[in-house]
Amino acid sequence: MTNLANDTTKLQTQLAHIYFELHPSLQKIIQLFSIIYAPIDKNSFVSCISKTGALDEKNKPWGTKTLIPI
């Protein structure tokens, strides 16, 4: 059991480190997906992220085309 706890803590630390190295625009996408518990299509997701005022890496509003590579 101790190994599982240590492994979990190590993984959480690694993921947090990776997350905080991401561009803030990508952090916003992760934040939004972390609270969406139902299947969602791209258009609905763009609608949600637009309402947050989040911008992409080029400081432009998110759109379906800018989400495709993400």
PDB file of N, CA, C and O in Angstrom:
ATOM      1  N   MET A   1       0.823  -1.201   0.000  1.00  0.00           N
ATOM      2  CA  MET A   1       0.000   0.000   0.000  1.00  0.00           C
ATOM      3  C   MET A   1       0.860   1.254   0.000  1.00  0.00           C
ATOM      4  O   MET A   1       0.516   2.247  -0.640  1.00  0.00           O
ATOM      5  N   THR A   2       1.964   1.209   0.709  1.00  0.00           N
ATOM      6  CA  THR A   2       2.850   2.365   0.769  1.00  0.00           C
ATOM      7  C   THR A   2       3.418   2.693  -0.607  1.00  0.00           C
ATOM      8  O   THR A   2       3.539   3.866  -0.962  1.00  0.00           O
ATOM      9  N   ASN A   3       3.767   1.668  -1.385  1.00  0.00           N
ATOM     10  CA  ASN A   3       4.292   1.904  -2.719  1.00  0.00           C
ATOM     11  C   ASN A   3       3.269   2.599  -3.610  1.00  0.00           C
ATOM     12  O   ASN A   3       3.617   3.491  -4.383  1.00  0.00           O
ATOM     13  N   LEU A   4       2.021   2.194  -3.502  1.00  0.00           N
ATOM     14  CA  LEU A   4       0.963   2.823  -4.289  1.00  0.00           C
ATOM     15  C   LEU A   4       0.831   4.295  -3.907  1.00  0.00           C
ATOM     16  O   LEU A   4       0.696   5.147  -4.785  1.00  0.00           O
ATOM     17  N   ALA A   5       0.868   4.603  -2.630  1.00  0.00           N
ATOM     18  CA  ALA A   5       0.772   5.991  -2.181  1.00  0.00           C
ATOM     19  C   ALA A   5       1.959   6.796  -2.685  1.00  0.00           C
ATOM     20  O   ALA A   5       1.789   7.925  -3.147  1.00  0.00           O
ATOM     21  N   ASN A   6       3.152   6.234  -2.601  1.00  0.00           N
ATOM     22  CA  ASN A   6       4.342   6.935  -3.085  1.00  0.00           C
ATOM     23  C   ASN A   6       4.288   7.141  -4.594  1.00  0.00           C
ATOM     24  O   ASN A   6       4.635   8.211  -5.094  1.00  0.00           O
ATOM     25  N   ASP A   7       3.847   6.101  -5.326  1.00  0.00           N
ATOM     26  CA  ASP A   7       3.740   6.212  -6.776  1.00  0.00           C
ATOM     27  C   ASP A   7       2.713   7.272  -7.168  1.00  0.00           C
ATOM     28  O   ASP A   7       2.935   8.048  -8.098  1.00  0.00           O
ATOM     29  N   THR A   8       1.600   7.298  -6.459  1.00  0.00           N
ATOM     30  CA  THR A   8       0.555   8.281  -6.740  1.00  0.00           C
ATOM     31  C   THR A   8       1.062   9.690  -6.488  1.00  0.00           C
ATOM     32  O   THR A   8       0.827  10.586  -7.299  1.00  0.00           O
ATOM     33  N   THR A   9       1.748   9.898  -5.386  1.00  0.00           N
ATOM     34  CA  THR A   9       2.292  11.213  -5.068  1.00  0.00           C
ATOM     35  C   THR A   9       3.317  11.636  -6.118  1.00  0.00           C
ATOM     36  O   THR A   9       3.340  12.791  -6.544  1.00  0.00           O
ATOM     37  N   LYS A  10       4.154  10.705  -6.527  1.00  0.00           N
ATOM     38  CA  LYS A  10       5.166  11.001  -7.546  1.00  0.00           C
ATOM     39  C   LYS A  10       4.499  11.379  -8.863  1.00  0.00           C
ATOM     40  O   LYS A  10       4.912  12.340  -9.511  1.00  0.00           O
ATOM     41  N   LEU A  11       3.480  10.640  -9.263  1.00  0.00           N
ATOM     42  CA  LEU A  11       2.763  10.926 -10.497  1.00  0.00           C
ATOM     43  C   LEU A  11       2.073  12.288 -10.428  1.00  0.00           C
ATOM     44  O   LEU A  11       2.117  13.053 -11.391  1.00  0.00           O
ATOM     45  N   GLN A  12       1.442  12.594  -9.306  1.00  0.00           N
ATOM     46  CA  GLN A  12       0.785  13.889  -9.133  1.00  0.00           C
ATOM     47  C   GLN A  12       1.792  15.023  -9.257  1.00  0.00           C
ATOM     48  O   GLN A  12       1.502  16.046  -9.877  1.00  0.00           O
ATOM     49  N   THR A  13       2.956  14.852  -8.680  1.00  0.00           N
ATOM     50  CA  THR A  13       4.003  15.869  -8.758  1.00  0.00           C
ATOM     51  C   THR A  13       4.468  16.063 -10.196  1.00  0.00           C
ATOM     52  O   THR A  13       4.647  17.194 -10.649  1.00  0.00           O
ATOM     53  N   GLN A  14       4.663  14.963 -10.911  1.00  0.00           N
ATOM     54  CA  GLN A  14       5.087  15.043 -12.308  1.00  0.00           C
ATOM     55  C   GLN A  14       4.030  15.738 -13.171  1.00  0.00           C
ATOM     56  O   GLN A  14       4.353  16.590 -13.999  1.00  0.00           O
ATOM     57  N   LEU A  15       2.772  15.365 -12.967  1.00  0.00           N
ATOM     58  CA  LEU A  15       1.692  15.973 -13.748  1.00  0.00           C
ATOM     59  C   LEU A  15       1.538  17.458 -13.442  1.00  0.00           C
ATOM     60  O   LEU A  15       1.309  18.257 -14.350  1.00  0.00           O
ATOM     61  N   ALA A  16       1.660  17.827 -12.191  1.00  0.00           N
ATOM     62  CA  ALA A  16       1.574  19.240 -11.813  1.00  0.00           C
ATOM     63  C   ALA A  16       2.705  20.025 -12.464  1.00  0.00           C
ATOM     64  O   ALA A  16       2.489  21.134 -12.952  1.00  0.00           O
ATOM     65  N   HIS A  17       3.897  19.463 -12.474  1.00  0.00           N
ATOM     66  CA  HIS A  17       5.044  20.124 -13.089  1.00  0.00           C
ATOM     67  C   HIS A  17       4.789  20.345 -14.581  1.00  0.00           C
ATOM     68  O   HIS A  17       5.030  21.435 -15.099  1.00  0.00           O
ATOM     69  N   ILE A  18       4.305  19.314 -15.265  1.00  0.00           N
ATOM     70  CA  ILE A  18       3.995  19.418 -16.695  1.00  0.00           C
ATOM     71  C   ILE A  18       2.909  20.460 -16.923  1.00  0.00           C
ATOM     72  O   ILE A  18       3.021  21.284 -17.830  1.00  0.00           O
ATOM     73  N   TYR A  19       1.861  20.430 -16.106  1.00  0.00           N
ATOM     74  CA  TYR A  19       0.746  21.370 -16.240  1.00  0.00           C
ATOM     75  C   TYR A  19       1.221  22.815 -16.125  1.00  0.00           C
ATOM     76  O   TYR A  19       0.842  23.657 -16.940  1.00  0.00           O
ATOM     77  N   PHE A  20       2.042  23.107 -15.126  1.00  0.00           N
ATOM     78  CA  PHE A  20       2.483  24.485 -14.914  1.00  0.00           C
ATOM     79  C   PHE A  20       3.493  24.959 -15.947  1.00  0.00           C
ATOM     80  O   PHE A  20       3.766  26.156 -16.037  1.00  0.00           O
ATOM     81  N   GLU A  21       4.053  24.038 -16.730  1.00  0.00           N
ATOM     82  CA  GLU A  21       4.931  24.428 -17.835  1.00  0.00           C
ATOM     83  C   GLU A  21       4.139  24.749 -19.105  1.00  0.00           C
ATOM     84  O   GLU A  21       4.680  25.343 -20.037  1.00  0.00           O
ATOM     85  N   LEU A  22       2.872  24.363 -19.146  1.00  0.00           N
ATOM     86  CA  LEU A  22       2.037  24.624 -20.317  1.00  0.00           C
ATOM     87  C   LEU A  22       1.729  26.116 -20.440  1.00  0.00           C
ATOM     88  O   LEU A  22       1.746  26.858 -19.458  1.00  0.00           O
ATOM     89  N   HIS A  23       1.448  26.528 -21.669  1.00  0.00           N
ATOM     90  CA  HIS A  23       0.992  27.893 -21.923  1.00  0.00           C
ATOM     91  C   HIS A  23      -0.342  28.086 -21.188  1.00  0.00           C
ATOM     92  O   HIS A  23      -1.147  27.157 -21.128  1.00  0.00           O
ATOM     93  N   PRO A  24      -0.584  29.265 -20.636  1.00  0.00           N
ATOM     94  CA  PRO A  24      -1.846  29.502 -19.912  1.00  0.00           C
ATOM     95  C   PRO A  24      -3.105  29.162 -20.717  1.00  0.00           C
ATOM     96  O   PRO A  24      -4.114  28.756 -20.141  1.00  0.00           O
ATOM     97  N   SER A  25      -3.053  29.324 -22.032  1.00  0.00           N
ATOM     98  CA  SER A  25      -4.229  28.990 -22.840  1.00  0.00           C
ATOM     99  C   SER A  25      -4.524  27.491 -22.788  1.00  0.00           C
ATOM    100  O   SER A  25      -5.688  27.089 -22.767  1.00  0.00           O
ATOM    101  N   LEU A  26      -3.489  26.672 -22.769  1.00  0.00           N
ATOM    102  CA  LEU A  26      -3.697  25.227 -22.670  1.00  0.00           C
ATOM    103  C   LEU A  26      -4.133  24.834 -21.263  1.00  0.00           C
ATOM    104  O   LEU A  26      -4.877  23.869 -21.089  1.00  0.00           O
ATOM    105  N   GLN A  27      -3.676  25.572 -20.270  1.00  0.00           N
ATOM    106  CA  GLN A  27      -4.138  25.325 -18.899  1.00  0.00           C
ATOM    107  C   GLN A  27      -5.641  25.566 -18.800  1.00  0.00           C
ATOM    108  O   GLN A  27      -6.346  24.837 -18.102  1.00  0.00           O
ATOM    109  N   LYS A  28      -6.135  26.597 -19.506  1.00  0.00           N
ATOM    110  CA  LYS A  28      -7.574  26.888 -19.493  1.00  0.00           C
ATOM    111  C   LYS A  28      -8.376  25.731 -20.081  1.00  0.00           C
ATOM    112  O   LYS A  28      -9.440  25.387 -19.567  1.00  0.00           O
ATOM    113  N   ILE A  29      -7.872  25.133 -21.152  1.00  0.00           N
ATOM    114  CA  ILE A  29      -8.572  23.995 -21.759  1.00  0.00           C
ATOM    115  C   ILE A  29      -8.644  22.843 -20.767  1.00  0.00           C
ATOM    116  O   ILE A  29      -9.695  22.222 -20.606  1.00  0.00           O
ATOM    117  N   ILE A  30      -7.547  22.562 -20.113  1.00  0.00           N
ATOM    118  CA  ILE A  30      -7.529  21.479 -19.126  1.00  0.00           C
ATOM    119  C   ILE A  30      -8.489  21.784 -17.980  1.00  0.00           C
ATOM    120  O   ILE A  30      -9.205  20.898 -17.515  1.00  0.00           O
ATOM    121  N   GLN A  31      -8.505  23.030 -17.526  1.00  0.00           N
ATOM    122  CA  GLN A  31      -9.407  23.411 -16.435  1.00  0.00           C
ATOM    123  C   GLN A  31     -10.862  23.185 -16.834  1.00  0.00           C
ATOM    124  O   GLN A  31     -11.655  22.652 -16.057  1.00  0.00           O
ATOM    125  N   LEU A  32     -11.198  23.593 -18.041  1.00  0.00           N
ATOM    126  CA  LEU A  32     -12.583  23.451 -18.489  1.00  0.00           C
ATOM    127  C   LEU A  32     -12.963  21.973 -18.658  1.00  0.00           C
ATOM    128  O   LEU A  32     -14.039  21.555 -18.232  1.00  0.00           O
ATOM    129  N   PHE A  33     -12.081  21.192 -19.276  1.00  0.00           N
ATOM    130  CA  PHE A  33     -12.371  19.765 -19.423  1.00  0.00           C
ATOM    131  C   PHE A  33     -12.446  19.057 -18.080  1.00  0.00           C
ATOM    132  O   PHE A  33     -13.121  18.034 -17.959  1.00  0.00           O
ATOM    133  N   SER A  34     -11.766  19.583 -17.075  1.00  0.00           N
ATOM    134  CA  SER A  34     -11.787  18.922 -15.766  1.00  0.00           C
ATOM    135  C   SER A  34     -13.140  19.031 -15.070  1.00  0.00           C
ATOM    136  O   SER A  34     -13.417  18.278 -14.136  1.00  0.00           O
ATOM    137  N   ILE A  35     -13.981  19.956 -15.514  1.00  0.00           N
ATOM    138  CA  ILE A  35     -15.298  20.085 -14.890  1.00  0.00           C
ATOM    139  C   ILE A  35     -16.437  19.623 -15.802  1.00  0.00           C
ATOM    140  O   ILE A  35     -17.599  19.624 -15.394  1.00  0.00           O
ATOM    141  N   ILE A  36     -16.108  19.230 -17.032  1.00  0.00           N
ATOM    142  CA  ILE A  36     -17.127  18.719 -17.956  1.00  0.00           C
ATOM    143  C   ILE A  36     -17.169  17.198 -17.798  1.00  0.00           C
ATOM    144  O   ILE A  36     -16.194  16.509 -18.097  1.00  0.00           O
ATOM    145  N   TYR A  37     -18.278  16.695 -17.337  1.00  0.00           N
ATOM    146  CA  TYR A  37     -18.396  15.259 -17.061  1.00  0.00           C
ATOM    147  C   TYR A  37     -19.185  14.505 -18.113  1.00  0.00           C
ATOM    148  O   TYR A  37     -19.320  13.285 -18.017  1.00  0.00           O
ATOM    149  N   ALA A  38     -19.702  15.185 -19.101  1.00  0.00           N
ATOM    150  CA  ALA A  38     -20.485  14.535 -20.147  1.00  0.00           C
ATOM    151  C   ALA A  38     -19.756  14.675 -21.480  1.00  0.00           C
ATOM    152  O   ALA A  38     -18.926  15.569 -21.644  1.00  0.00           O
ATOM    153  N   PRO A  39     -20.062  13.802 -22.424  1.00  0.00           N
ATOM    154  CA  PRO A  39     -19.460  13.962 -23.753  1.00  0.00           C
ATOM    155  C   PRO A  39     -19.827  15.332 -24.331  1.00  0.00           C
ATOM    156  O   PRO A  39     -20.944  15.814 -24.143  1.00  0.00           O
ATOM    157  N   ILE A  40     -18.889  15.942 -25.026  1.00  0.00           N
ATOM    158  CA  ILE A  40     -19.127  17.276 -25.578  1.00  0.00           C
ATOM    159  C   ILE A  40     -18.479  17.358 -26.957  1.00  0.00           C
ATOM    160  O   ILE A  40     -17.381  16.844 -27.168  1.00  0.00           O
ATOM    161  N   ASP A  41     -19.169  18.010 -27.894  1.00  0.00           N
ATOM    162  CA  ASP A  41     -18.606  18.174 -29.229  1.00  0.00           C
ATOM    163  C   ASP A  41     -17.781  19.464 -29.282  1.00  0.00           C
ATOM    164  O   ASP A  41     -17.846  20.296 -28.377  1.00  0.00           O
ATOM    165  N   LYS A  42     -17.011  19.610 -30.351  1.00  0.00           N
ATOM    166  CA  LYS A  42     -16.110  20.771 -30.455  1.00  0.00           C
ATOM    167  C   LYS A  42     -16.854  22.097 -30.398  1.00  0.00           C
ATOM    168  O   LYS A  42     -16.418  23.021 -29.711  1.00  0.00           O
ATOM    169  N   ASN A  43     -17.973  22.201 -31.111  1.00  0.00           N
ATOM    170  CA  ASN A  43     -18.707  23.468 -31.140  1.00  0.00           C
ATOM    171  C   ASN A  43     -19.197  23.860 -29.747  1.00  0.00           C
ATOM    172  O   ASN A  43     -19.120  25.028 -29.365  1.00  0.00           O
ATOM    173  N   SER A  44     -19.690  22.902 -29.003  1.00  0.00           N
ATOM    174  CA  SER A  44     -20.155  23.187 -27.642  1.00  0.00           C
ATOM    175  C   SER A  44     -18.987  23.587 -26.753  1.00  0.00           C
ATOM    176  O   SER A  44     -19.111  24.489 -25.924  1.00  0.00           O
ATOM    177  N   PHE A  45     -17.846  22.912 -26.927  1.00  0.00           N
ATOM    178  CA  PHE A  45     -16.670  23.253 -26.131  1.00  0.00           C
ATOM    179  C   PHE A  45     -16.187  24.663 -26.469  1.00  0.00           C
ATOM    180  O   PHE A  45     -15.828  25.428 -25.574  1.00  0.00           O
ATOM    181  N   VAL A  46     -16.176  25.005 -27.750  1.00  0.00           N
ATOM    182  CA  VAL A  46     -15.776  26.359 -28.159  1.00  0.00           C
ATOM    183  C   VAL A  46     -16.715  27.381 -27.540  1.00  0.00           C
ATOM    184  O   VAL A  46     -16.274  28.435 -27.080  1.00  0.00           O
ATOM    185  N   SER A  47     -17.996  27.080 -27.526  1.00  0.00           N
ATOM    186  CA  SER A  47     -18.962  27.979 -26.903  1.00  0.00           C
ATOM    187  C   SER A  47     -18.653  28.176 -25.416  1.00  0.00           C
ATOM    188  O   SER A  47     -18.696  29.297 -24.910  1.00  0.00           O
ATOM    189  N   CYS A  48     -18.345  27.085 -24.729  1.00  0.00           N
ATOM    190  CA  CYS A  48     -18.014  27.167 -23.298  1.00  0.00           C
ATOM    191  C   CYS A  48     -16.739  27.965 -23.056  1.00  0.00           C
ATOM    192  O   CYS A  48     -16.709  28.845 -22.196  1.00  0.00           O
ATOM    193  N   ILE A  49     -15.694  27.661 -23.807  1.00  0.00           N
ATOM    194  CA  ILE A  49     -14.411  28.327 -23.563  1.00  0.00           C
ATOM    195  C   ILE A  49     -14.476  29.799 -23.957  1.00  0.00           C
ATOM    196  O   ILE A  49     -13.782  30.635 -23.378  1.00  0.00           O
ATOM    197  N   SER A  50     -15.314  30.111 -24.944  1.00  0.00           N
ATOM    198  CA  SER A  50     -15.477  31.520 -25.341  1.00  0.00           C
ATOM    199  C   SER A  50     -16.089  32.342 -24.208  1.00  0.00           C
ATOM    200  O   SER A  50     -15.750  33.510 -24.014  1.00  0.00           O
ATOM    201  N   LYS A  51     -16.986  31.715 -23.475  1.00  0.00           N
ATOM    202  CA  LYS A  51     -17.642  32.421 -22.365  1.00  0.00           C
ATOM    203  C   LYS A  51     -16.692  32.710 -21.216  1.00  0.00           C
ATOM    204  O   LYS A  51     -16.975  33.570 -20.381  1.00  0.00           O
ATOM    205  N   THR A  52     -15.555  31.995 -21.161  1.00  0.00           N
ATOM    206  CA  THR A  52     -14.582  32.252 -20.093  1.00  0.00           C
ATOM    207  C   THR A  52     -13.677  33.427 -20.432  1.00  0.00           C
ATOM    208  O   THR A  52     -12.999  33.966 -19.558  1.00  0.00           O
ATOM    209  N   GLY A  53     -13.667  33.827 -21.708  1.00  0.00           N
ATOM    210  CA  GLY A  53     -12.781  34.903 -22.135  1.00  0.00           C
ATOM    211  C   GLY A  53     -11.361  34.435 -22.400  1.00  0.00           C
ATOM    212  O   GLY A  53     -10.471  35.255 -22.623  1.00  0.00           O
ATOM    213  N   ALA A  54     -11.138  33.123 -22.377  1.00  0.00           N
ATOM    214  CA  ALA A  54      -9.799  32.571 -22.606  1.00  0.00           C
ATOM    215  C   ALA A  54      -9.386  32.768 -24.061  1.00  0.00           C
ATOM    216  O   ALA A  54     -10.207  32.662 -24.972  1.00  0.00           O
ATOM    217  N   LEU A  55      -8.117  33.052 -24.262  1.00  0.00           N
ATOM    218  CA  LEU A  55      -7.566  33.246 -25.596  1.00  0.00           C
ATOM    219  C   LEU A  55      -6.565  32.141 -25.903  1.00  0.00           C
ATOM    220  O   LEU A  55      -6.004  31.527 -24.996  1.00  0.00           O
ATOM    221  N   ASP A  56      -6.348  31.895 -27.194  1.00  0.00           N
ATOM    222  CA  ASP A  56      -5.377  30.873 -27.576  1.00  0.00           C
ATOM    223  C   ASP A  56      -3.959  31.413 -27.431  1.00  0.00           C
ATOM    224  O   ASP A  56      -3.761  32.516 -26.923  1.00  0.00           O
ATOM    225  N   GLU A  57      -2.974  30.638 -27.875  1.00  0.00           N
ATOM    226  CA  GLU A  57      -1.574  31.028 -27.710  1.00  0.00           C
ATOM    227  C   GLU A  57      -1.201  32.267 -28.514  1.00  0.00           C
ATOM    228  O   GLU A  57      -0.179  32.898 -28.245  1.00  0.00           O
ATOM    229  N   LYS A  58      -2.030  32.619 -29.509  1.00  0.00           N
ATOM    230  CA  LYS A  58      -1.788  33.811 -30.324  1.00  0.00           C
ATOM    231  C   LYS A  58      -2.663  34.981 -29.870  1.00  0.00           C
ATOM    232  O   LYS A  58      -2.822  35.972 -30.584  1.00  0.00           O
ATOM    233  N   ASN A  59      -3.225  34.843 -28.665  1.00  0.00           N
ATOM    234  CA  ASN A  59      -4.104  35.863 -28.070  1.00  0.00           C
ATOM    235  C   ASN A  59      -5.337  36.151 -28.909  1.00  0.00           C
ATOM    236  O   ASN A  59      -5.798  37.290 -28.987  1.00  0.00           O
ATOM    237  N   LYS A  60      -5.865  35.109 -29.536  1.00  0.00           N
ATOM    238  CA  LYS A  60      -7.107  35.223 -30.300  1.00  0.00           C
ATOM    239  C   LYS A  60      -8.140  34.300 -29.668  1.00  0.00           C
ATOM    240  O   LYS A  60      -7.782  33.311 -29.029  1.00  0.00           O
ATOM    241  N   PRO A  61      -9.419  34.620 -29.844  1.00  0.00           N
ATOM    242  CA  PRO A  61     -10.458  33.745 -29.282  1.00  0.00           C
ATOM    243  C   PRO A  61     -10.357  32.339 -29.862  1.00  0.00           C
ATOM    244  O   PRO A  61     -10.019  32.164 -31.033  1.00  0.00           O
ATOM    245  N   TRP A  62     -10.650  31.347 -29.042  1.00  0.00           N
ATOM    246  CA  TRP A  62     -10.618  29.957 -29.498  1.00  0.00           C
ATOM    247  C   TRP A  62     -11.706  29.719 -30.518  1.00  0.00           C
ATOM    248  O   TRP A  62     -12.791  30.291 -30.428  1.00  0.00           O
ATOM    249  N   GLY A  63     -11.417  28.880 -31.481  1.00  0.00           N
ATOM    250  CA  GLY A  63     -12.396  28.474 -32.497  1.00  0.00           C
ATOM    251  C   GLY A  63     -12.204  27.004 -32.780  1.00  0.00           C
ATOM    252  O   GLY A  63     -11.261  26.381 -32.292  1.00  0.00           O
ATOM    253  N   THR A  64     -13.107  26.452 -33.574  1.00  0.00           N
ATOM    254  CA  THR A  64     -12.996  25.022 -33.868  1.00  0.00           C
ATOM    255  C   THR A  64     -11.689  24.714 -34.598  1.00  0.00           C
ATOM    256  O   THR A  64     -11.089  23.665 -34.365  1.00  0.00           O
ATOM    257  N   LYS A  65     -11.251  25.592 -35.455  1.00  0.00           N
ATOM    258  CA  LYS A  65     -10.003  25.345 -36.193  1.00  0.00           C
ATOM    259  C   LYS A  65      -8.790  25.390 -35.276  1.00  0.00           C
ATOM    260  O   LYS A  65      -7.852  24.614 -35.461  1.00  0.00           O
ATOM    261  N   THR A  66      -8.789  26.278 -34.297  1.00  0.00           N
ATOM    262  CA  THR A  66      -7.636  26.364 -33.399  1.00  0.00           C
ATOM    263  C   THR A  66      -7.615  25.214 -32.391  1.00  0.00           C
ATOM    264  O   THR A  66      -6.568  24.903 -31.823  1.00  0.00           O
ATOM    265  N   LEU A  67      -8.759  24.592 -32.173  1.00  0.00           N
ATOM    266  CA  LEU A  67      -8.812  23.457 -31.242  1.00  0.00           C
ATOM    267  C   LEU A  67      -8.410  22.135 -31.896  1.00  0.00           C
ATOM    268  O   LEU A  67      -8.034  21.195 -31.196  1.00  0.00           O
ATOM    269  N   ILE A  68      -8.483  22.049 -33.218  1.00  0.00           N
ATOM    270  CA  ILE A  68      -8.200  20.795 -33.916  1.00  0.00           C
ATOM    271  C   ILE A  68      -6.840  20.215 -33.516  1.00  0.00           C
ATOM    272  O   ILE A  68      -6.776  19.037 -33.163  1.00  0.00           O
ATOM    273  N   PRO A  69      -5.739  20.999 -33.557  1.00  0.00           N
ATOM    274  CA  PRO A  69      -4.455  20.393 -33.173  1.00  0.00           C
ATOM    275  C   PRO A  69      -4.354  20.040 -31.691  1.00  0.00           C
ATOM    276  O   PRO A  69      -3.555  19.182 -31.317  1.00  0.00           O
ATOM    277  N   ILE A  70      -5.139  20.678 -30.858  1.00  0.00           N
ATOM    278  CA  ILE A  70      -5.104  20.421 -29.421  1.00  0.00           C
ATOM    279  C   ILE A  70      -5.822  19.142 -29.133  1.00  0.00           C
ATOM    280  O   ILE A  70      -5.914  18.733 -27.976  1.00  0.00           O
TER     281      ILE A  70
END
